[in-house]
Amino acid sequence: MPENTRVKTSPDYQHDLLSATKSVLTPFNKRKQLERDIEHITQEMYKRNKELNDTNKTLSLLRTIDAMVLEPHASLKMVCGHITAAILQSTDYPFVGLFTRVTQSRDELTLYGWSSPALTRNDQESLFAKPLHLPLTNKWLAGLEDSRLVSLEGLDAASIASVLGCSIADIESLRDRLPLKSCYIVKLLVRRKLVGLLVAGFYNSSSQLTDAEPLLINSLSESIGVALDNKLLFEENQRVLRKLKESNNKLLALDQTKDDFISMASHQLRTPLTSVKGYISLVMEGDAGKVTPKQHEMLGQAFYSSQRMVYLIADLLNVSRLRTGKFIVDSHPVNLAEMVDQELCQLKETASARSIKLIYKKPNNLPDLMLDETKTRQVIMNFVDNAIYYTPAGGHITVRLIDKPKTLELRVEDDGIGVPRSEQKHLFTKFYRAGNARKARPDGTGLGLFMAKKVIIAQGGSLIFESREGQGSTFGFTLNKSKLARSQ
């Protein structure tokens, strides 16, 4: 065959050659693809493992933080220090700092916790003579931005010191020990209120940091903010409780002093008043000479006033006895109908002088009851005396003593000024007087109704009270006849 003759291959031959080549290359290509698939899967697994590891770190830190906050004896400063130390143990941050409010009302943030593996404990304790304070008037703090990446490379020590409110020497000393180039700051917001700042420092510049660097800080910020806010509220409550206890102790001491004074003054006043009342009675009966009708009327008013003073002193003594547990009901057989009659006899002239008609509906054949006569007389006197003073001229007062099958009921009914509905629930409390009563009678003490309630309840009875402002009132009590019956 000549040399220049070209061998023409048939199409079948070309197809067979191509097939043979492909059969050689296919295992090689598959291997390459498999290597690429393995590399991709490896990267995905690494990524997933890192995400899982970061999640586990976050969950572990959250559990640690929750445990710290729930510890009631740990101070806010201690909690902040423990939080920063826990974050450092789970990360490779060169520095973690925690600014927070010292109290809910404080308008500045204080560096209450900070940790760094580059500093010894002594360094951390001695680096700043005073804690760092960051005023909330700072422009960025007052803004809407929640986080910020700050480059520290272009900042001189004087600028940093002016922002943080510390000395230039402190900043220079800190930079020598901890040469941070950037830091990430995230606001800790709770209920739209800034409770603190979480700071992470880095040795890399801000341009070299990846998005993953501050990821843990972001994920922890909400929980740490809530934790600090709860701790602040707890400490604020503790401070309020301490102040309330101090105030309460002072009030108790003042109350004790007041009771001691009332007890002493009451005992000292009772003896001379008894003498005054006795001598007035003798003069009224003519033992010192003839008394004219006008003089008898004036002496009667003096006698009545001295009697009211005796009852007032008795009320003061009883209030003191209630507090010390010495309030005792001394029961004796008493005819309540006669007791009411005697008390009303002393008040008839006073009612007449004020142009008030005083009517007594007295029952017949009333059985004796076992009562504390002195204290029960005070109750009756108080009810009728109040009715006289709070009923305008021309009014009427009706005293009814009603003998029922099982009870005995006293009702003092007037058509006076009444008691406002809004104040009725407070009426029988100590030293309380309704507003219209204070205007009508400025010299009242607010003890009469309080003591009336104590006396009647102590004898197994119950109070009666009905009133409509401007139309009158009914005061009284109900006693159980079988419980108070005289033993045969």
C-alpha positions as CSV (number, residue, x, y, z in Angstrom):
1,M,0.0,0.0,0.0
2,P,1.5,3.4,-0.9
3,E,2.7,5.6,1.9
4,N,0.5,8.5,1.0
5,T,-2.5,6.4,1.0
6,R,-4.8,7.3,4.0
7,V,-6.6,4.6,5.8
8,K,-10.3,5.4,6.0
9,T,-12.0,3.9,9.0
10,S,-15.6,2.9,8.9
11,P,-18.2,4.6,11.1
12,D,-18.5,1.4,13.1
13,Y,-14.8,1.4,13.9
14,Q,-15.0,5.1,15.2
15,H,-17.9,4.2,17.4
16,D,-16.1,1.3,18.8
17,L,-13.1,3.4,19.6
18,L,-15.1,6.1,21.3
19,S,-16.9,3.5,23.4
20,A,-13.6,2.0,24.4
21,T,-12.2,5.4,25.5
22,K,-15.3,6.2,27.6
23,S,-15.1,2.8,29.3
24,V,-11.6,3.7,30.4
25,L,-12.5,7.3,31.6
26,T,-15.8,6.5,33.4
27,P,-14.2,5.0,36.6
28,F,-11.9,8.0,36.8
29,N,-14.8,10.5,36.5
30,K,-16.9,8.7,39.0
31,R,-14.0,8.8,41.5
32,K,-13.6,12.5,41.1
33,Q,-17.4,13.1,41.6
34,L,-17.3,10.8,44.6
35,E,-14.5,12.8,46.1
36,R,-16.3,16.0,45.5
37,D,-19.5,14.6,47.1
38,I,-17.5,13.4,50.1
39,E,-15.9,16.8,50.6
40,H,-19.3,18.5,50.4
41,I,-20.8,16.1,52.9
42,T,-17.8,16.6,55.2
43,Q,-18.2,20.3,55.1
44,E,-21.9,20.1,55.7
45,M,-21.3,17.7,58.7
46,Y,-18.7,20.1,60.0
47,K,-21.1,23.0,59.7
48,R,-23.9,21.0,61.3
49,N,-21.7,19.9,64.1
50,K,-20.5,23.5,64.7
51,E,-24.2,24.7,64.8
52,L,-25.1,21.9,67.2
53,N,-22.1,22.7,69.4
54,D,-23.0,26.4,69.5
55,T,-26.6,25.5,70.3
56,N,-25.4,23.2,73.1
57,K,-23.2,26.0,74.4
58,T,-26.1,28.4,74.3
59,L,-28.4,26.1,76.1
60,S,-25.8,25.2,78.7
61,L,-25.1,29.0,79.3
62,L,-28.9,29.7,79.6
63,R,-29.3,27.0,82.2
64,T,-26.3,28.4,84.1
65,I,-27.7,31.9,84.0
66,D,-31.1,30.8,85.1
67,A,-29.6,29.0,88.1
68,M,-27.6,32.1,89.0
69,V,-30.6,34.4,88.9
70,L,-32.8,32.0,90.9
71,E,-30.3,32.1,93.7
72,P,-31.8,34.7,96.1
73,H,-28.7,35.3,98.2
74,A,-26.5,36.2,95.2
75,S,-26.1,39.9,94.6
76,L,-26.5,41.6,91.3
77,K,-22.7,42.2,91.0
78,M,-22.0,38.5,91.8
79,V,-24.5,37.4,89.2
80,C,-22.9,39.6,86.5
81,G,-19.5,38.3,87.3
82,H,-20.7,34.7,87.1
83,I,-22.4,35.3,83.8
84,T,-19.3,36.8,82.1
85,A,-17.1,33.9,83.6
86,A,-19.6,31.3,82.3
87,I,-19.6,32.8,78.8
88,L,-15.7,32.8,78.7
89,Q,-15.6,29.1,79.7
90,S,-17.8,28.2,76.7
91,T,-16.1,30.5,74.1
92,D,-12.8,31.8,73.0
93,Y,-13.6,35.5,73.5
94,P,-10.6,37.4,74.9
95,F,-13.0,39.6,76.9
96,V,-16.6,39.7,78.1
97,G,-18.1,42.6,80.0
98,L,-21.6,43.3,81.4
99,F,-22.9,46.8,82.0
100,T,-26.2,47.0,84.0
101,R,-28.2,49.4,86.1
102,V,-27.5,49.3,89.8
103,T,-31.1,50.1,90.5
104,Q,-34.3,50.4,88.3
105,S,-34.3,54.2,88.7
106,R,-30.6,54.7,88.0
107,D,-30.0,56.7,84.8
108,E,-26.5,55.2,84.1
109,L,-25.0,51.8,83.4
110,T,-22.3,50.4,85.5
111,L,-19.7,47.8,84.6
112,Y,-20.8,45.2,87.2
113,G,-19.2,42.1,85.7
114,W,-16.2,41.5,83.4
115,S,-13.9,38.6,82.7
116,S,-10.8,37.8,80.6
117,P,-8.5,34.8,80.5
118,A,-5.6,37.2,79.8
119,L,-6.0,38.9,83.2
120,T,-5.5,37.3,86.6
121,R,-8.1,37.7,89.3
122,N,-5.9,40.3,91.1
123,D,-5.5,42.3,87.9
124,Q,-9.3,42.3,87.4
125,E,-9.9,43.4,91.0
126,S,-7.2,46.1,91.0
127,L,-7.4,47.5,87.4
128,F,-10.1,50.0,88.1
129,A,-10.1,51.7,91.4
130,K,-13.8,52.7,90.8
131,P,-16.4,50.9,88.7
132,L,-17.0,52.3,85.1
133,H,-20.2,54.3,84.6
134,L,-21.8,54.9,81.2
135,P,-24.5,57.6,81.2
136,L,-27.7,56.8,79.4
137,T,-27.5,60.2,77.7
138,N,-25.0,58.6,75.3
139,K,-26.3,59.2,71.7
140,W,-26.0,55.6,70.7
141,L,-27.6,54.2,73.8
142,A,-30.6,56.5,73.3
143,G,-30.9,55.5,69.6
144,L,-32.8,52.6,67.9
145,E,-29.8,50.5,66.9
146,D,-29.7,47.3,69.0
147,S,-26.0,46.3,68.4
148,R,-22.8,47.8,67.3
149,L,-19.4,46.6,66.1
150,V,-16.7,49.0,67.3
151,S,-13.1,49.3,66.1
152,L,-10.7,50.2,68.9
153,E,-7.7,50.6,66.7
154,G,-8.4,54.3,65.8
155,L,-9.3,55.3,69.4
156,D,-6.8,57.0,71.6
157,A,-6.8,56.3,75.4
158,A,-8.1,59.8,76.1
159,S,-11.2,59.3,74.0
160,I,-12.0,56.0,75.6
161,A,-11.5,57.4,79.0
162,S,-13.8,60.3,78.4
163,V,-16.6,57.9,77.2
164,L,-16.2,55.5,80.1
165,G,-15.6,58.1,82.7
166,C,-12.3,56.7,84.0
167,S,-8.7,57.8,83.9
168,I,-6.3,57.7,80.9
169,A,-3.9,55.6,83.0
170,D,-6.6,53.0,83.6
171,I,-7.2,52.7,79.8
172,E,-3.5,52.5,79.0
173,S,-3.0,49.9,81.7
174,L,-5.9,47.9,80.3
175,R,-4.5,48.0,76.7
176,D,-1.1,46.8,77.9
177,R,-2.7,43.7,79.4
178,L,-5.5,43.2,76.9
179,P,-4.7,44.6,73.4
180,L,-8.2,44.4,72.0
181,K,-8.7,45.7,68.4
182,S,-12.5,45.5,68.2
183,C,-15.5,44.8,70.3
184,Y,-19.1,43.9,69.7
185,I,-21.8,45.6,71.9
186,V,-25.4,44.5,72.1
187,K,-28.2,46.2,74.1
188,L,-30.1,44.2,76.7
189,L,-33.7,45.4,76.3
190,V,-36.6,44.3,78.4
191,R,-40.1,45.8,78.0
192,R,-38.5,48.4,75.7
193,K,-36.3,49.5,78.5
194,L,-32.5,49.4,78.4
195,V,-31.3,47.3,81.4
196,G,-27.7,46.7,80.3
197,L,-25.1,46.1,77.7
198,L,-23.2,42.9,76.8
199,V,-19.7,43.4,75.4
200,A,-17.4,40.9,73.7
201,G,-13.9,42.0,72.9
202,F,-11.7,40.5,70.0
203,Y,-8.0,40.6,69.2
204,N,-8.9,40.8,65.5
205,S,-9.8,44.0,63.8
206,S,-13.5,44.7,63.0
207,S,-12.9,44.0,59.3
208,Q,-11.5,40.5,60.0
209,L,-14.4,39.4,62.1
210,T,-16.9,36.9,60.6
211,D,-20.6,37.0,61.1
212,A,-20.3,33.9,63.3
213,E,-18.2,35.7,65.9
214,P,-20.9,37.7,67.7
215,L,-23.6,35.0,67.1
216,L,-23.5,33.6,70.6
217,I,-23.7,37.1,72.2
218,N,-26.8,37.8,70.1
219,S,-28.5,34.5,71.1
220,L,-27.8,35.2,74.8
221,S,-28.7,38.8,74.9
222,E,-32.5,38.4,75.4
223,S,-32.1,35.8,78.2
224,I,-29.4,37.8,80.0
225,G,-31.5,41.0,79.8
226,V,-34.5,39.2,81.3
227,A,-32.3,37.7,84.0
228,L,-30.8,41.0,84.9
229,D,-34.2,42.7,84.9
230,N,-35.6,40.0,87.3
231,K,-32.6,40.4,89.6
232,L,-33.0,44.2,89.6
233,L,-36.7,43.8,90.4
234,F,-35.9,41.3,93.2
235,E,-33.2,43.6,94.7
236,E,-35.5,46.6,94.4
237,N,-38.3,44.7,96.2
238,Q,-35.8,43.7,98.9
239,R,-34.8,47.4,99.3
240,V,-38.4,48.4,99.5
241,L,-39.2,45.7,102.1
242,R,-36.2,46.8,104.2
243,K,-37.4,50.4,104.1
244,L,-41.0,49.3,104.9
245,K,-39.7,47.2,107.9
246,E,-37.7,50.1,109.2
247,S,-40.7,52.4,108.8
248,N,-43.0,49.9,110.4
249,N,-40.6,49.5,113.4
250,K,-40.6,53.3,113.8
251,L,-44.4,53.4,113.6
252,L,-44.7,50.6,116.1
253,A,-42.3,52.5,118.4
254,L,-44.3,55.7,118.0
255,D,-47.6,53.7,118.5
256,Q,-46.2,52.2,121.7
257,T,-45.1,55.7,122.9
258,K,-48.6,57.1,122.1
259,D,-50.3,54.2,123.9
260,D,-48.1,54.7,126.9
261,F,-48.9,58.4,126.9
262,I,-52.6,57.8,126.5
263,S,-52.6,55.3,129.3
264,M,-50.7,57.5,131.7
265,A,-52.7,60.7,130.8
266,S,-56.0,58.8,131.2
267,H,-55.1,57.5,134.6
268,Q,-53.9,60.9,135.7
269,L,-57.0,62.7,134.4
270,R,-59.6,60.3,135.7
271,T,-59.1,61.1,139.4
272,P,-59.5,64.9,139.3
273,L,-62.4,64.6,136.9
274,T,-64.2,62.3,139.3
275,S,-63.7,64.9,142.0
276,V,-65.0,67.7,139.7
277,K,-68.1,65.6,138.8
278,G,-68.8,64.8,142.5
279,Y,-68.6,68.5,143.7
280,I,-70.8,69.7,140.8
281,S,-73.4,67.0,141.8
282,L,-73.2,68.2,145.5
283,V,-73.8,71.9,144.4
284,M,-76.7,70.9,142.2
285,E,-78.4,69.1,145.1
286,G,-78.1,72.2,147.3
287,D,-75.5,71.0,149.7
288,A,-73.6,74.3,149.3
289,G,-76.7,76.5,149.4
290,K,-79.8,77.3,147.4
291,V,-79.3,77.0,143.6
292,T,-81.4,79.1,141.2
293,P,-83.0,77.4,138.1
294,K,-80.5,79.2,135.9
295,Q,-77.6,78.1,138.0
296,H,-79.0,74.5,138.1
297,E,-79.1,74.5,134.3
298,M,-75.5,75.7,133.9
299,L,-74.3,73.3,136.5
300,G,-76.1,70.5,134.7
301,Q,-74.2,71.4,131.5
302,A,-70.9,71.3,133.4
303,F,-71.9,67.9,135.0
304,Y,-72.8,66.5,131.6
305,S,-69.5,67.8,130.1
306,S,-67.5,66.2,132.9
307,Q,-69.4,63.0,132.4
308,R,-68.5,63.0,128.7
309,M,-64.9,63.6,129.6
310,V,-65.0,60.6,131.9
311,Y,-66.4,58.5,129.1
312,L,-63.7,59.8,126.7
313,I,-61.0,58.9,129.1
314,A,-62.5,55.4,129.5
315,D,-62.5,55.0,125.7
316,L,-58.8,56.0,125.6
317,L,-58.0,53.5,128.3
318,N,-59.9,50.7,126.6
319,V,-58.1,51.4,123.3
320,S,-54.8,51.0,125.2
321,R,-56.1,47.8,126.9
322,L,-57.1,46.3,123.5
323,R,-53.6,46.7,122.2
324,T,-52.0,45.1,125.3
325,G,-54.6,42.3,125.6
326,K,-56.0,43.6,128.9
327,F,-59.5,44.5,127.6
328,I,-61.8,42.5,129.8
329,V,-65.6,42.4,130.0
330,D,-66.7,42.5,133.6
331,S,-70.3,41.1,133.6
332,H,-72.9,41.7,136.3
333,P,-76.8,41.5,136.3
334,V,-78.1,44.7,134.6
335,N,-81.5,45.9,133.7
336,L,-80.9,47.4,130.2
337,A,-84.2,49.3,130.2
338,E,-83.3,51.2,133.4
339,M,-79.7,51.8,132.2
340,V,-81.0,53.4,129.0
341,D,-83.5,55.5,131.0
342,Q,-80.7,56.8,133.3
343,E,-78.4,57.7,130.4
344,L,-81.2,59.6,128.6
345,C,-82.0,61.6,131.7
346,Q,-78.5,63.1,131.6
347,L,-79.0,64.0,127.9
348,K,-82.5,65.4,127.9
349,E,-81.4,68.9,128.9
350,T,-78.7,68.9,126.1
351,A,-81.3,67.8,123.6
352,S,-83.8,70.4,124.8
353,A,-81.2,73.2,124.5
354,R,-80.7,72.2,120.9
355,S,-84.4,72.1,120.2
356,I,-84.3,68.4,119.6
357,K,-87.2,66.1,120.7
358,L,-85.8,63.0,122.5
359,I,-88.3,60.1,122.8
360,Y,-87.7,56.8,124.6
361,K,-89.8,53.7,123.8
362,K,-89.3,51.8,127.1
363,P,-90.4,48.2,127.4
364,N,-91.9,46.7,130.5
365,N,-90.8,43.7,132.6
366,L,-87.4,43.4,130.9
367,P,-85.3,40.6,132.4
368,D,-81.8,41.3,133.7
369,L,-78.8,40.4,131.5
370,M,-75.2,39.7,132.4
371,L,-73.5,42.8,130.9
372,D,-70.5,45.0,131.6
373,E,-72.4,48.0,132.9
374,T,-69.8,50.7,132.6
375,K,-68.8,49.8,129.0
376,T,-72.4,49.3,127.9
377,R,-73.3,52.7,129.3
378,Q,-70.5,54.2,127.3
379,V,-72.0,52.6,124.1
380,I,-75.5,54.0,124.8
381,M,-74.2,57.4,125.7
382,N,-72.1,57.5,122.5
383,F,-75.0,56.6,120.2
384,V,-77.4,59.1,121.7
385,D,-74.8,61.8,122.1
386,N,-73.8,61.5,118.4
387,A,-77.5,61.6,117.4
388,I,-78.0,64.9,119.3
389,Y,-74.9,66.6,117.8
390,Y,-75.5,65.4,114.2
391,T,-79.3,66.3,114.2
392,P,-80.2,69.9,113.3
393,A,-82.5,72.0,115.5
394,G,-86.1,70.9,115.3
395,G,-85.1,67.3,114.7
396,H,-86.3,64.1,116.4
397,I,-84.4,61.2,118.1
398,T,-86.3,58.1,119.0
399,V,-84.6,55.4,121.2
400,R,-86.3,52.0,121.0
401,L,-85.5,49.0,123.2
402,I,-87.3,46.1,121.6
403,D,-87.8,42.9,123.4
404,K,-87.9,40.1,120.9
405,P,-88.3,36.3,121.6
406,K,-84.6,35.5,121.4
407,T,-82.9,38.9,121.3
408,L,-83.0,42.4,122.8
409,E,-82.5,45.2,120.3
410,L,-81.6,48.8,121.0
411,R,-82.1,51.3,118.1
412,V,-81.2,55.0,118.3
413,E,-83.0,56.6,115.3
414,D,-82.4,60.3,114.2
415,D,-83.3,62.5,111.2
416,G,-79.9,64.1,111.2
417,I,-77.1,64.6,108.6
418,G,-76.6,60.9,107.9
419,V,-73.4,59.2,106.7
420,P,-72.2,59.4,103.0
421,R,-72.4,55.9,101.4
422,S,-68.8,56.1,100.2
423,E,-67.6,56.5,103.9
424,Q,-69.9,54.0,105.6
425,K,-67.5,51.1,105.3
426,H,-64.8,53.0,107.3
427,L,-67.1,54.3,110.1
428,F,-66.3,51.8,112.9
429,T,-62.5,51.9,112.4
430,K,-60.2,53.6,115.0
431,F,-60.0,57.4,114.8
432,Y,-62.1,57.6,111.6
433,R,-64.7,60.2,111.2
434,A,-66.9,61.0,108.1
435,G,-66.3,64.3,106.3
436,N,-69.7,65.8,107.1
437,A,-69.3,64.8,110.8
438,R,-65.9,66.6,111.1
439,K,-67.6,69.8,109.8
440,A,-70.5,69.5,112.2
441,R,-68.4,68.6,115.2
442,P,-64.6,69.3,114.8
443,D,-63.8,68.2,118.4
444,G,-64.7,64.5,117.9
445,T,-62.1,61.7,118.4
446,G,-63.4,58.9,116.2
447,L,-63.1,56.5,119.1
448,G,-66.7,56.2,120.2
449,L,-68.0,53.9,117.4
450,F,-64.8,51.9,117.3
451,M,-65.1,51.1,121.0
452,A,-68.8,50.5,120.7
453,K,-68.1,47.8,118.1
454,K,-65.5,46.2,120.4
455,V,-67.7,46.2,123.5
456,I,-70.8,44.8,121.8
457,I,-69.0,42.0,119.9
458,A,-67.1,41.1,123.1
459,Q,-70.5,40.5,124.8
460,G,-71.6,38.2,122.0
461,G,-73.8,40.9,120.2
462,S,-73.9,42.5,116.8
463,L,-74.2,46.1,115.7
464,I,-77.1,47.8,113.9
465,F,-76.3,50.6,111.4
466,E,-78.4,52.1,108.7
467,S,-78.0,55.6,107.2
468,R,-78.8,57.8,104.2
469,E,-77.0,61.0,103.8
470,G,-79.2,64.0,104.6
471,Q,-82.1,61.8,105.9
472,G,-80.8,60.4,109.2
473,S,-79.1,57.3,110.7
474,T,-79.9,54.4,113.0
475,F,-77.3,53.1,115.4
476,G,-77.8,50.3,117.8
477,F,-77.0,46.7,118.8
478,T,-78.6,43.3,119.2
479,L,-77.9,41.0,122.2
480,N,-78.8,37.4,122.6
481,K,-81.0,36.9,125.7
482,S,-80.2,33.2,126.3
483,K,-76.4,33.8,126.1
484,L,-76.6,36.7,128.5
485,A,-79.3,35.4,130.8
486,R,-78.7,35.7,134.5
487,S,-78.0,32.3,136.1
488,Q,-80.4,31.3,138.7
